[in-house]
Amino acid sequence: MALQEKIDQDIKAAMLAKDNTRLRGLRAIKAAILLAKAEKGPAEALSEDTEVKVLQKLAKQRKESATIYQEQKRDDLYQIEMEELVVIEGFLPKQLSREEVENIVNQLISETGATGPKDMGKVMGLANQKLAGKADGKTISEIAKTLLTGN
């Protein structure tokens, strides 16, 4: 079942259950998917990779907004962002732990023969391909930088 169909079914279920929190998150996902489809062209379906990227973008936006609201002591808005984040993360593939990402990046460093920070681009290119949808790009970058600089 395509993601959009699943979202539509979940929206109906949330409406019937009067679950406004879940409904808000699902509507945000649907809006983002429709926007991505409009950009690509109405006749083309979104690939699974594109759908995951849209969801990751939404999750990242929610995390950044939540951080800002927390710093500004706006707990009401922080709570809304975190509730939506939980709904969005429910549709994302399982994220790898930091240790799992470290192991994969270490393996890629060995495979490419990377020796220092100058090889960061080569390692990041492969890591982003291999870990697409399974880990945050910022986390991958931090780990690769740490491993390549030897800190």
HUPEJO-V992813 format. One line per field, one symbol per residue. phi: phi as a letter, one per 20 degrees, with the letter a starting at -180 (. if undefined). A space follows every 50 residues. Layout:
phi=???
This chain:
phi=.fgffffgffffffffelefffffffffffffffffffffpffeefffff fffffffffffffffffffffeldfffgffffffffffffdefgeffgff fgfffgfffffemfcagfegffffgfffffdgndbfgffgffffffffem e
